[in-house]
Amino acid sequence: MILFVSAAAALCSLGGNLFIMAKKRIGWLIWILGNILWVIENFLSDFNLPMVLMYIAYFVINLIGFIKWRK
């Protein structure tokens, strides 16, 4: 289960970045999903508070990017 969540999180993080690079707004949502999956992965495996805080910060940054992208 942990391996599946980690792989899905990595694919979402990478895919989101690639979509953003291609100037596609959906990339923000994919990257946000990746951040959520990374937090879940940290709860399923050895809990790492600094990593959880980092992915929460990325989540907020990505959410702001998604909101501002349409302006």
Secondary structure, DSSP 8 states (H G I E B T S, - for coil): -HHHHHHHHHHHHHHHHHHHHTT-THHHHHHHHHHHHHHHHHHHSS--HHHHHHHHHHHHHHHHHHHHHT-
